[in-house]
Each structure stands twice: as C-alpha cells, then as structure tokens.
Amino acid sequence: MVKQRIERYFFKPNSIDRVIALLLLPLMLLYCLIMLIRFVSMRPRKMGMPIISVGNLTMGGSGKTPFTIAIASHREGVAVVLRGYGRTSSGTLVVSAWGEIACEVAQSGDEAMLLAQQLPHATVIVAHNRQEGIAKVLEMGAKVLFLDDGYSKHSIKKLDIILRESKRAYLPLCLPSGPYREPLWWGKKALIVEENRDFRRSVAIANPTQRMVLVTAIAKPWRLDEYLPDDVVAKHYFLDHHAFTYEELHALFIDEAATSLLVTQKDAVKMATFGIPLSIMELSLEIQPPVIEAIDNYIRSYDATKN
C-alpha cells in the first residue's frame, strides 16, 4: 500500500530511501523556511485557563492518546480538545460533556471516542479550529485543558509536551526528506518526554483466545509487534482511522478461521456494535514523577491575568 510505503520511507528508511531524502534536501530547506516564517509571525497568548499540549514533532502516531488519558485521568474539571481525524462531522462538536457521551463514534472519530470513554468525568470536544474548541470548553466551565497535537499552534500559550520514541531509525530531517513536521524552535520551551525513560508502556490482552487475528488501523502498526502473543495467526493492517465495516471484518474472521480479532482500544471503539469476538490490547502507561510534577507546577503557576 502507498501509505505503508511512505511510512517505511520516513520511519524505516533503506539505502534507496536515504538517497531520495538527500535529493529532496532543497525542498526541505524551502519547507523549513516557510515553517520558520510562520513561527516567528505568531505570538502566544493565554486563552483563559492552563493548557497542556501533548504531541510529537514527527508525522504518524506516537501514543498521544494513551499519554493524555494517563495524565488527565485523576484531575478535576478537565477538558480535551482535538481535531478528530477520520470523523464524518465538521466544525466544532461536543463528544462528551462531563462524562455524558453526546454522539456516535463516526461523528467524533476513534481517538475522541476513546478519550471520552476512558475519561468519564471530562469533557471532550473535536474542532477543526482549535481556538473555537478552547472557547467552547471554557464556556462549559473547564479548569484545565489538554490539547491534542498542539505544538504547531504557536499563537496559543501552553505547556508543550513532546513525546519521543526511545528507538529511532528515521532521519532527523523535516519534510519531505524526513518525518519532522517542524523542528523544535529555539526560544520555544517544550518538555521532551522519552519512552522508557520518562514513561513506560505495558499491555494486557483482554479476552485472549486460541486463534487471534490482529486487525488494526493505526499509524506505524509495527509498533504493536513487541506486545503480540504467540496466539496471533495473521495480521491485517488498514489505513490510520479506517472506518471498519461489519462485512469486511466478518469476512476476515471467517477466512482466517479466527476465534477472535485482536485489536487496540482505538480500533475497538469502532467495532463495539458488530458482535464479532474481540481480544483487546489494553494499554497503560506508567509516567515518572518529574513529568507529573512539571504539569502540576505549570497548572499551579498559571495566572490568567498575565501574558
């Protein structure tokens, strides 16, 4: 598939990919110049409450959603704003209001629905315009906001948390030579959080069966390999945020003589009504105290009257 080929080019480049990356350096420099002009032309301003952005500098998945769940789950008055990739709705939409889910997963997108289900006391909003989403949760009485993938929103005053993989095979270059959407700009503070140093993942399989077939629609699906049990008899990868249908999943289930489909929690929210046996990879994160302390300190020190 084209998308898998692109992901390999960016994140697992071979010798040919590296030559292509070098040939594309002039375009990369032009891209970086555009991003630099955009960065220096913006001035961050406070939006009425402390905002913590969880994101990454590269394209593709990095575990932003489970990290957000982990740091937001024990807080009061929390809201989450994200774009809502893969949703059928447009504009600004309330997915959950203080734990009461207000729409279907097709309208919200998979990540937003997972956040709504895993944060039962929070408010979750999807918005193409992040500032409109922030204004909405402020109107609804939120005290702390977690912003999904907001590093590039340079006009918003926030604490930027950047997730970084501990093992990186990709070239540290910007598009189109490498996977970076933009560099970590000088003068822009960010908390760099590295896997296996600042946080650790653990995965438990809920409802394991004898012949599980992995079915997933996440970016960089090879990230799951280290967590797969021996009972997985086949793997089927779909495009990130793919809208599964009963027909395609039932056909896979029959063709592979599966006893269950092994899926991530993000995938499971889109399959819950199909009646097909699921084994779910339940992901949890253990975050080191200094990261939590940095977030707490930012929230405590926030003063809405000062820029």
Residue, then its C-alpha position, 0 to 999 in steps of 0.5 A: m500500500v502507498k501509505q505503508r510505503i511512505e511510512r517505511y520511507f520516513f520511519k524505516p528508511n533503506s539505502i534507496d530511501r536515504v538517497i531520495a531524502l538527500l535529493l529532496l534536501p532543497l525542498m526541505l530547506l524551502y519547507c523549513l523556511i516557510m515553517l520558520i516564517r510562520f513561527v516567528s509571525m505568531r505570538p502566544r497568548k493565554m486563552g483563559m485557563p492552563i493548557i497542556s499540549v501533548g504531541n510529537l514533532t514527527m508525522g504518524g502516531s506516537g501514543k498521544t492518546p494513551f499519554t493524555i488519558a494517563i495524565a488527565s485521568h485523576r484531575e478535576g474539571v478537565a477538558v480535551v480538545l482535538r481535531g478528530y481525524g477520520r470523523t464524518s462531522s465538521g466544525t466544532l462538536v461536543v463528544s462528551a460533556w462531563g462524562e455524558i457521551a453526546c454522539e456516535v463514534a463516526q461523528s467524533g472519530d476513534e481517538a475522541m471516542l476513546l478519550a471520552q470513554q476512558l475519561p468519564h468525568a471530562t469533557v471532550i470536544v473535536a474542532h477543526n479550529r482549535q481556538e473555537g474548541i478552547a472557547k467552547v470548553l471554557e464556556m462549559g466551565a473547564k479548569v484545565l485543558f489538554l490539547d491534542d497535537g498542539y505544538s504547531k499552534h504557536s499563537i496559543k500559550k501552553l505547556d508543550i509536551i513532546l513525546r519521543e520514541s526511545k528507538r529511532a531509525y528515521l532521519p532527523l530531517c523535516l519534510p519531505s526528506g524526513p518525518y519532522r513536521e517542524p523542528l523544535w524552535w529555539g526560544k520555544k520551551a517544550l518538555i521532551v518526554e522519552e519512552n522508557r525513560d520518562f514513561r513506560r508502556s505495558v499491555a494486557i490482552a483482554n479476552p485472549t483466545q486460541r486463534m487471534v487475528l490482529v486487525t488494526a488501523i493505526a499509524k506505524p502498526w509495527r509498533l504493536d509487534e513487541y506486545l503480540p502473543d504467540d496466539v496471533v495467526a495473521k495480521h491485517y493492517f488498514l489505513d490510520h482511522h479506517a472506518f471498519t465495516y461489519e462485512e469486511l471484518h466478518a469476512l476476515f474472521i471467517d477466512e482466517a478461521a479466527t476465534s477472535l480479532l485482536v485489536t487496540q482500544k482505538d480500533a475497538v471503539k469502532m467495532a463495539t456494535f458488530g458482535i464479532p469476538l474481540s481480544i483487546m490490547e489494553l494499554s497503560l502507561e506508567i509516567q515518572p514523577p518529574v513529568i507529573e510534577a512539571i504539569d502540576n507546577y505549570i497548572r499551579s503557576y498559571d495566572a490568567t491575568k498575565n501574558 
